[in-house]
């Protein structure tokens, strides 16, 4: 008798449970997020990872795509060959690649995790990738704007897998004509379409880098300013 395949929801539930148990005695938050840029779900094991994903990856217009669960890499530190795991491998628009590591604490050159640092830095150099480490000094100042991005990311997630080609074509036409403005102006021009779909598409275009939505000074809403990049 053929064993029935597990449903997507069941498989995802098992993955989340596995990640939760893998924390051991750690008490950090676990985040299940939907990435528009990579068109898939990711499990993030901490608040630091969440901020890093939002600010430096998902909404970074220089980033094309990324992998948050890359295969372990083999390298060597001062004493031995070792296997080490990166937090992200990132592909940029300029065709360059970055390797990211997210760490708790402050200061990148301290004794803590020095062996890991040397191994990853050596491997990235060999592979002609830039090696970047993100600690609390890097992430703390990005928390506020990152949390503001959760709302548009959610809007974009609701229409994940839906093209809405006609609505998108009309939306892009208005964006090209106006060049800049706020979200209310766009909704006023597109009353024949579902406003949630329009906002979802605006959010998607912002993540894709076609539209620049400035959330540095205000939360995402009808008065949020935008500029068309094309």
Number of C-alpha atoms within 10 A of each C-alpha: 3 4 5 6 8 9 9 9 9 11 12 15 12 12 13 18 11 11 15 18 11 11 14 8 7 11 10 12 14 17 16 13 18 19 23 23 17 13 12 10 12 17 19 22 19 18 15 20 23 22 21 25 22 23 18 19 23 24 23 16 18 15 23 19 17 21 16 16 14 12 12 11 15 14 19 19 17 9 7 10 11 15 14 17 14 20 19 21 20 20 19 16 11 9 9 12 19 19 21 21 20 19 16 13 11 12 15 17 9 9 9 11 11 14 17 19 20 15 21 27 21 17 20 20 11 10 10 12 17 15 19 15 16 20 17 16 13 14 21 11 10 17 17 16 19 21 15 18 23 15 15 22 22 18 19 27 20 14 18 17 10 11 10 12 9 9 17 16 11 13 18 18 12 17 21 13 9 14 14 18 16 16 19 15 14 19 18 10 12 16 10 9 13 12 14 14 18 23 21 21 25 26 25 24 21 25 27 19 20 17 22 21 25 16 18 13 10 13 18 20 15 13 13 16 17 19 18 20 14 12
